[in-house]
Amino acid sequence: MGIFKDENGNSYGDWTHRGQGRTRENANDIVTTGDEKKWYDQTFWIIFFLVVLWPVGLVLMWRGACTWPVAVKIVVTIVLVGVVALSYQMSQAVMAAQGTMGI
């Protein structure tokens, strides 16, 4: 019988929960429920990437794991393409205006 072992030779472990039937195998059941989505399938991260890094956001949105309706995906894609096209047009206009001013 060692210093941290009981009379049967088993380690004490968490003595406050001893005898409650808790084991290492079911310790993860306390933390996770098993039906959680992966981080890249969660709505928050999809919207985050749509705003911060839009190509990645579009890919995450159109993957099969995203449960958004197809109509919403189409509208979001059209809006993003419109924003990108408008941004490009504005940058071209600024460059043209700077070129005519001699800067």
N, C-alpha and C positions, 0 to 999 in steps of 0.2 A: 504494500500500500504506500503510494507516493504522497508527496505533500499536497498535490492538487487532484488527487484521485479518491473516489469513494471506495467502499469495501469490496466492490466488484471489479475494481480496476478501471472504471470509466472516469473520464475527466468531468469535473464539475460543470464547466461552461458557465452560463448565465444562471447563477444560483437563485435569482428572484423568480425565474420562470420554470424552475425545475419541477418536473412532475406534471406539466401542463401539456405534454405531448408535442412541444415545438421541436422541430429538427431543422437542419440546414436546408433540406430539400424544400420545405414549405416556407422558409424565411422570405423568399422572394415573392410569395403570394401576398404577403403583408404590404409590400411596396407597389407591386403592379397587379392589375386586374386581368391582363391578357388581351383585352379588347381595345387597347390604346393604339392610336395611329402612330406611325413613325413621324419624326419631326418634319420631314419634307412633305408629308401628306396633310399636315395640319393647316387650316385656313389662315391662321396668323402668318405663318412663314410663306405661304403662297402670295398673300397680299404684300408682305414685306419685300419679297423678291420682285414682284411686279412693279413696285415703286422704286426700289434701289437698283436692281439689276434686272431690267425688264426681259431680256432674252431667257434668263434662267426662270423667271416667273412665268413666262408663257409656256415653257416646257413643262414645268411642274403643274400648271393649270390644266394642260391638255393631256397629261398622263391619265391612265385609266383609274388611278386611285382617288383622284379628285372627284367629289360627288356633286359638283355644281351642275346645274342644267346646261345643256348644250347652248341654249339661247343666251345665257349669261356669258358663257365662254366666247361666243361669237361677238357679242357686244363689247366685252373687255378687249378682245383682240383688235376690233375695228377702232376703238378709242385709242389704244396704244399705237397702232399704225398711224392714225391721224396725228397724234401728238409728236411722233417721231418725224413725220413728213413736215409738219408745221415748224418744228425745231430746225430741220434742215433748210427749209425755205427762208426762215428768219436769219440763219447764219449766212446763207448765200447773199441775202439782201444787205446785211451788215458789211460783208466783205466787199460787195460791189460799191456800197456807199463810201467805204474807206478808200477804195481804189480811185474813185472819182475826185476825192478831196485831196489827193496827193500825199496821203500819210504813208 
